[in-house]
């Protein structure tokens, strides 16, 4: 299972906050948007694909606006205009439950999600109606069948969003892409479209505040996002990786991760045998104080449309956060 050392200790610097009344209004606005989407969902099938996509994009963009999040998209015009029936595996780094909101605000698509999400109140119905493919993280013997279902969906012309890190990170640190979903792209004969996400404040500082990490519940994370002032969510849509460019799924995963790292201006150094740390900045000497922290984590994983169960677990194939981390010493990042 992929593991992440990120936790509450990543959230060490205070971020600008709005007043209590503004937070309450934001939460009320977000609830209104979601409930309105539920009421409109049966009508979506009446409209054609283009109208339906515009409506769904408006819903997800409305959620971002409700929380005061400014969405900035770099590139992706071809993704928004791609014709129906052209499948692709869309992969991104995984930080927050806002990730899937941002991706679908760019282009609505299906997702690979943990099966528990289907039982969530309100959101579970939306996720299921969106055609999500559900992964049973407690029974990994079902993984081959799930990947076969994913390959069939891709082959059938669906865009499917997957977060291959398998767990959420604070954004200042990131994990290595797992390879299973990339085999589905190879089997389906479709391209891979890497997407890089970054959260920053209005003054340009990158912030881990929106991250869904550690033992916190989804409600805790939502409340923290509602509190933030001037949050900017940047989406970098990278060029697609054509079928056949990689020799196997490991090379394909490495190509996708390199594209995400390049879009974010990051260099990758080895921190653990099965875990890598993405260091922000232009060199190996960085600011790792909040990128890897010791202390036990909780069950988190991440791929799909939303990140957490109604209390504690993020979606996807990974389940546990480790207490291992990395520290800065003498200007270098080293394993601890």
Secondary structure, DSSP 8 states (H G I E B T S, - for coil): -------GGG--S---B--HHHHHHHHHHHHHHHHHHHHHHGGGGGS-HHHHHHHHHHHHHHHHHHTT-EEEEES-HHHHH--TT--EEEEE----THHHHHHHHHS--EEEEEGGGGGSTTHHHHHHHTT-EEE-TT-GGGHHHHHHHHHHHHHTT-EEEE-TT-S---SSS-----SHHHHHHHHHT-EEEEEEEEEE-TTS-B--TT---TT--HHHHHHHHHHBSS-EEEEEEEEEE-TTSSSSHHHHHHHHHHHHHHHHT-EEEEEETTEEEEE-SSSS---GGGTS--S--------SS--B-SSS-BSSS-----S--EEEETTEEEE-
